Amino acid sequence: MSSYIQELADALARDVLAAQGELQDDRFYEQVGRVLMAASPTLQESFMTSIRIRLAEARGRAFLERSLKAKREGGEAPPAPRDVSL
């Protein structure tokens, strides 16, 4: 069942993130999360994990693209966020 829940949650996360632009609400996933919490905390938890992973991947990819663009154009690479665990 766990794999099935993860697949459902990830598919929903992908669709919600894709819809946010059209809805002009970059936090719409929070509303969907509340709807899920009322119906299934297990699905909500998996959905939020998928959202966090997809948002983190998008930020990492954007940083990579900016860094490569700076290198190719002779500019300065963007700074990485500082490590707050130090």
N, C-alpha and C positions, 0 to 999 in steps of 0.2 A: 504493500500500500504506500509506503514511504516514497518509492520512486514515482509512483503515479501522482502523488500529491506534489512532488517537486516539479514534475513535467507540467501539471496544470498551473501551478504557481508561476513558473518561468514563462509559460506561454502568455499568461495574463499580464505579467510584468512587462514583457516585450510589447504587447498591444497597448498597455496603458502609457508607457513611455513614448510610443509612437504617436499616440493621440494627444499628448500634452501640448504639442505645438499648435494643433488645430484648435484645442480648447483654450489656448493662451493662458495656461495655468501650469507652471513648472513644479507645483507641489500637489497636483491632482492625485498622485499616487497615495498621498496621505489619506485622502477621502476614501479611496478604494480600500485602503488598509483598514479603515474603521468599519466599513461595510463587512469586510471579511471577518474582522474580529467578532462582530455580533453574530455571525453565522458559524464560523469555524476558526478558533484560535490557532489550530494547527496549520491550516491553509494560510492564514494571515502571516504567521511567522515565516513560513517558507516563501511567501510572496515578498515580504519585506527584505529577506535575505537576497532574493533574486534582484530586487530593485537596487539594493546597496551595491551588489556585485556589478550590475550593468552600469550604474552611475560611476562607480570607481573605474571601470574599464574605459568608459568614455572620457573621463578626465585624464587617465593615463595616456590614452591614444592621442588626445589633443595636445598634451605636453610633448609627446614624441614628435608629432607633426610640426609643432612650433620649433622644437629643437633642431630638427632636420632642415627646416626652412631657413633658420638662422645660419646654420653651418653652410648650406649651399649658397646663400646670398651674402656670406661674409659678415653677418650681423652677430650680435651677442645672444647667446642662448638664454632662454628664460630661466629664472632661478627656480629651483625645486623648493617646495615647502620645507621649512626647517623641521628637523626631527625633534618633536616635543618629548620624546622618551628619554632624551639625554639629560 
